């Protein structure tokens, strides 16, 4: 039996321009570090096309252990420290591992 993947999806909501500035300043490095983590299949954070204070977050990790390691690294990072107060609404779920999901996730990440 395959270990299920762990998916996170939701939104990060800035309340004002100051919080938006923090996200814009610290997000690029956070994305770079996360995508380099072992077990990260896909990591996408995109700004909403209508409301620039809203960011859509979608993550996929190959195991609970990889996801947990990502969460620990995030909490200890500059991104975590600088944006801890910004509202997050996420759903974390298990999904069945697909034979080609890793390759698919990496292709989606590059596009």
One Martini backbone bead per residue (centre of mass of N, CA, C, O) as a GRO file, in nm:
protein
  111
    1UNK     BB    1   0.097   0.036   0.022
    2UNK     BB    2   0.060   0.362  -0.017
    3UNK     BB    3   0.154   0.657   0.078
    4UNK     BB    4   0.011   0.934   0.149
    5UNK     BB    5  -0.049   1.234   0.058
    6UNK     BB    6   0.000   1.588   0.132
    7UNK     BB    7  -0.247   1.845   0.140
    8UNK     BB    8  -0.257   2.201   0.082
    9UNK     BB    9  -0.526   2.446   0.114
   10UNK     BB   10  -0.571   2.808   0.050
   11UNK     BB   11  -0.545   3.113   0.246
   12UNK     BB   12  -0.387   3.433   0.246
   13UNK     BB   13  -0.466   3.729   0.454
   14UNK     BB   14  -0.439   4.050   0.408
   15UNK     BB   15  -0.523   4.360   0.576
   16UNK     BB   16  -0.277   4.519   0.435
   17UNK     BB   17  -0.003   4.675   0.296
   18UNK     BB   18   0.200   4.576   0.506
   19UNK     BB   19   0.146   4.273   0.474
   20UNK     BB   20   0.197   4.264   0.173
   21UNK     BB   21   0.496   4.347   0.191
   22UNK     BB   22   0.588   4.095   0.346
   23UNK     BB   23   0.513   3.887   0.139
   24UNK     BB   24   0.679   4.005  -0.098
   25UNK     BB   25   0.958   3.987   0.055
   26UNK     BB   26   0.943   3.659   0.170
   27UNK     BB   27   0.829   3.456  -0.047
   28UNK     BB   28   1.053   3.378  -0.250
   29UNK     BB   29   1.230   3.221  -0.044
   30UNK     BB   30   1.014   3.024   0.053
   31UNK     BB   31   0.972   2.887  -0.217
   32UNK     BB   32   1.260   2.795  -0.268
   33UNK     BB   33   1.295   2.621  -0.010
   34UNK     BB   34   1.049   2.436  -0.047
   35UNK     BB   35   1.118   2.315  -0.332
   36UNK     BB   36   1.395   2.185  -0.199
   37UNK     BB   37   1.250   1.989  -0.044
   38UNK     BB   38   1.206   1.696   0.074
   39UNK     BB   39   0.888   1.591  -0.069
   40UNK     BB   40   0.832   1.812  -0.270
   41UNK     BB   41   0.605   1.838  -0.535
   42UNK     BB   42   0.425   2.103  -0.460
   43UNK     BB   43   0.443   2.482  -0.480
   44UNK     BB   44   0.181   2.730  -0.454
   45UNK     BB   45   0.176   3.097  -0.483
   46UNK     BB   46  -0.104   3.318  -0.547
   47UNK     BB   47  -0.234   3.600  -0.656
   48UNK     BB   48  -0.510   3.757  -0.669
   49UNK     BB   49  -0.686   3.907  -0.941
   50UNK     BB   50  -0.876   4.100  -0.751
   51UNK     BB   51  -0.727   4.054  -0.458
   52UNK     BB   52  -0.406   4.142  -0.347
   53UNK     BB   53  -0.447   4.031  -0.035
   54UNK     BB   54  -0.473   3.753  -0.175
   55UNK     BB   55  -0.357   3.409  -0.125
   56UNK     BB   56  -0.286   3.114  -0.296
   57UNK     BB   57  -0.254   2.781  -0.153
   58UNK     BB   58  -0.044   2.498  -0.276
   59UNK     BB   59   0.029   2.169  -0.150
   60UNK     BB   60   0.272   1.886  -0.198
   61UNK     BB   61   0.341   1.582  -0.026
   62UNK     BB   62   0.479   1.248   0.010
   63UNK     BB   63   0.435   1.297   0.332
   64UNK     BB   64   0.400   1.352   0.659
   65UNK     BB   65   0.700   1.394   0.721
   66UNK     BB   66   0.751   1.615   0.508
   67UNK     BB   67   0.538   1.812   0.608
   68UNK     BB   68   0.646   1.842   0.897
   69UNK     BB   69   0.923   1.952   0.814
   70UNK     BB   70   0.810   2.202   0.677
   71UNK     BB   71   0.672   2.325   0.924
   72UNK     BB   72   0.928   2.356   1.094
   73UNK     BB   73   1.086   2.535   0.899
   74UNK     BB   74   0.880   2.763   0.878
   75UNK     BB   75   0.872   2.846   1.181
   76UNK     BB   76   1.203   2.904   1.172
   77UNK     BB   77   1.169   3.123   0.972
   78UNK     BB   78   1.145   3.432   0.842
   79UNK     BB   79   0.867   3.396   0.731
   80UNK     BB   80   0.737   3.300   0.994
   81UNK     BB   81   0.807   3.553   1.165
   82UNK     BB   82   0.688   3.785   0.966
   83UNK     BB   83   0.384   3.613   0.912
   84UNK     BB   84   0.229   3.494   1.166
   85UNK     BB   85  -0.017   3.721   1.177
   86UNK     BB   86  -0.129   3.613   0.925
   87UNK     BB   87  -0.399   3.503   0.778
   88UNK     BB   88  -0.509   3.156   0.781
   89UNK     BB   89  -0.678   2.920   0.542
   90UNK     BB   90  -0.661   2.572   0.589
   91UNK     BB   91  -0.640   2.252   0.421
   92UNK     BB   92  -0.573   1.922   0.530
   93UNK     BB   93  -0.487   1.631   0.324
   94UNK     BB   94  -0.535   1.317   0.201
   95UNK     BB   95  -0.384   1.142  -0.078
   96UNK     BB   96  -0.353   0.942  -0.324
   97UNK     BB   97  -0.102   0.785  -0.464
   98UNK     BB   98   0.049   0.845  -0.767
   99UNK     BB   99   0.268   0.736  -0.991
  100UNK     BB  100   0.277   1.044  -1.149
  101UNK     BB  101   0.266   1.287  -0.943
  102UNK     BB  102   0.551   1.391  -0.919
  103UNK     BB  103   0.591   1.470  -1.214
  104UNK     BB  104   0.343   1.652  -1.236
  105UNK     BB  105   0.416   1.855  -1.012
  106UNK     BB  106   0.681   1.954  -1.139
  107UNK     BB  107   0.556   2.064  -1.398
  108UNK     BB  108   0.363   2.268  -1.264
  109UNK     BB  109   0.581   2.435  -1.113
  110UNK     BB  110   0.734   2.544  -1.374
  111UNK     BB  111   0.486   2.697  -1.529
   0.00000   0.00000   0.00000
